[in-house]
Amino acid sequence: MAFAGSKRPLIRAVPFVLLILAFIASRADGDSTRSKRRPPRKAAVSEPARPLTLEERLRAAARRTPVRNRAEVAVAIAPVGEAPILEMNAGTELILASTTKLFTTAAALDRLGPGYRFRTSLLQDGELLPDGTLAGRLVVRGGGDPAISGRLYDDDPWAVFRPWAAALAARGVRSVRDGLALDTSFFDDVTTHPDWPAAQEQHWWQAPVSALSYNDNVVLVRVTGGLRPGGRASLGFYPAQPFLMSLVGRVTTHRGRGVSVGVSRNPGSPRVVASGAVGRRRTWSGDVTVVDPPLYLASAFTKVLEDEGIAVGGEPEVRTERRSVPMSLPLLHVHETPILPALAVCNKRSQSFFAEQILKTLGAERRGLGSWANGLAEVSEFLRSLGLDPARYRLADGSGRSRENRASAAAYLDFLQALATRWPHFAAFEPTLAVTGDMAGSLRYRMLGPDTRGKVFAKTGNIAGVVTLAGWIEARSGQRYAFVILANGGCGEGSGHAYQDRILATLARFG
């Protein structure tokens, strides 16, 4: 009974199982039929990416500006002699900083000529007695030469004066009874531009300007530690003690070898103050501008004359009026400096003192007196001779120290194009520029990759919150481009350089 009753549920389950199996089979059949009817899916074919154009690459590089306000950054780039391929805020007037120097140096080369020489003359103002005494003064007539220093003489600060002394000795001069007369009438007597910040007067980049200048109008302060810790260090000027200037302060000697010394000079003051500490027998040097450039030259020249056996009596006298020194005095010696080496120092090293000397010399030679106004008037005439409108270029000084030197990137690019395509002196001018990787210039440590090293010829610019660069570049293809990159608005030097380098690296590689 139990056995027979246990089969009944199994029998009832059979039809249910058969129904499930039939359903599964029908689904499989249907899926098979649908798969036969569905057309095979085609594989997606991707379109090849379009290569970026040079303009797109440059825009991408220029878009990430070094300052938050993009209106404070301008870029203009063009193949030499052709239309621009990139213009970003190119119509906005911005501060130029030291790229201003290209206007000064190009105008000077054009208006004075590549054969021009700065002239400094030695004149005899008095009778030369039989015993070799010049019974009067030796006149040193300045001609604006910026290179009376050791800069072009293997860093020997007295070398420039030795031929002067030799020329006097050859004419029988053994002593100068009344001392030196320093004729600075080639320039006006304004030595510092009114736009320059007074707080920076002591720094080398803001040296005063004079028709008679020496050693970039900068004197070194040398501090040497003594033998005993706690004792005074010795203080002195080098290469010469400027007349009327004094060096005061207390610098102590400490046991270590480190140095912590500073020097300062208040605006207009001849008093230089040194303070701090220096290690035993260690020597530290720092520079400071001089107050009276012609007297500084007189101190160095007097030292060389006396070293060569020519005695100098009397105090030096500065003469600023031309009528105070007769033009017909006997000429004893002429010192000359060619213009091209001076332009190279200005552009490669960004030496602002040289720029201002050159600008005032341009004004003196062409308009009778070396002043900022006369020099800038000649720059305007030069721009006009290139077919450019001088009103597009607001220039205030020769170096770019003034923040009133302004132009748009578009206007500056037109200037570069004019120089490279229709100016007869461009071949002589281009070698005066800084070159990437060239240790003689301000681009010596920048853009040293294979596409840019030795390929960028430009003028750098940097004053507070302003970083600029303008010039020419030869791309990998051999194509040459003119470029202007101006960053204002509080731009930092490092971020500004990185921005410029990124754009030019892109241009060099893909241009």
C-alpha positions, 0 to 999 in steps of 0.5 A: 500500500505504501509503495503503490501510494508513493508513485502517484505524485511522480506521475502527476509531475511528468506533464509539467516537466514536459511543458517546461522542456517544450517552452525552452525548446521553442525559445531556442528555436526562436532565438536561432531564427531571429539570429539568422534574420539579423544582419551582421553589425558593421565594425565602427571605422574611426576617422584619422585625426586632423593634424593641428595647424601651426596657428592652432599650436601657437594659440594653444601655447599662448592661451595659458598666460602668465598673469590672470588678466589676459588683456595684459598679455600680447603676442604677435608672430609673422613669417619675415616679410609676410602677414601675421599668423598669430595676433593675441591682444596685438592692438593693446598698448603695453609697457615695453621694458628693455625691448625699448633698447632696439629702437635706440640702438637701431636708430643710432646705427642708422643715423650715425652709421656703422663706422661711427666712433665715440670720441673723447679728446685731451686738449691743452689749456695753457702753455707747455713750459720747457720743463714739461709743466702744462701751465694750466689745465688738461681738458678732457672733452667728453663725447658720450663714450659708454665704454671708458672702462675695463669692459672692452679691455679684458676687465682691466679698469685702467687700461683705457687710460694708459695710451692717454698718459703715453700720448701726453708723455710723448708730447713732453708733458711731465706735470699738469699744474692746475689739474683736469678740466672736465668738459661735459657740454656734449650732453645736457646736465640732466643725469637721471631721467625723471621717470626713474624710481628714486629708490633705485638710484644706487643700483647699476641698472639705473646709473647716471648719464654723462658725456664723461663717464667711467666704469658704467658710472658704478664703483665697487665697495670692497670689504675685507675681513681682519685677522681677529674675530670681532675686529673691524673689516677694511673698507675701500672703493675700487677701481678708484676713490670717486672725488667727493664720495665717502664710505662709512659704516662698520663691518665686523670680522667673524670666525666663520667664512660666510659673508653678510654685507650690504651697501647703500646710498640715499638718492643724491647723497655722496655718502655710501654706508656699509654694514654687516659681517665678513669672515676672516681674510675674506673679501666681499664686493658690492656695487653702487652708482656714483653721484658725479660721473666726470669726477669719478673719471678724473679720479681714475685718470689721475691715478694712471697719470701719476703711476706713469710719472705725470704729476697732477696738481689742483682739484678737477673742475667740471665745465658744463657750458660749451663756451667755457672751453674754447673749441680751438685748444691744441689737441693732444690725444683722441680716444675712440670707441667704435659704435658696434661693440657698444651696441652689442653690450647694450643689446646682448647684456641689456646694459641700460647705461649704454642705452642712455649714453647712446641715445643722448649721443645720437641727439648731440650729434644730430641736433647739437646737444645730448638730451633725452628729447633730442635723442627721441626726436631722432628715433622718431625720424628713423621710424618715419624713414622706415615708413612707420608712424612714430605716433604708434610708439610712445618712447620716454627714454633709451633703455626701457627703465621708464614705464612710459615706454609703450607700444602695441605688439602689432606696432612692434611687429611692424618695426621688426618687419621693417628692420628685417626687410627694408633696412640696409643695416640689418646685417650689421645690427642682428649680431648685436642681439642676444642669442639663445645659448650664447654666454655673452648675452641675456639668453645664455641659459634659455631655450637650449633645446636642439630646435632653439639653441642658437636660433633665437636672436632677440632683446629681453625686457624685465622691470617690475611686473613686466616681462617682454621679448622681441626679435627673430627666430629661425624654425626647424624648416628654415623659415624665419619669423619675427615675434613680439611677446609682451606680458604686463600686469604683475608678471613674474620673471620666471613665469614670463620666461616660461611662457615665452619659451613655450611659444618659441619652442612650438614655433621653432619645432612646427614653423 
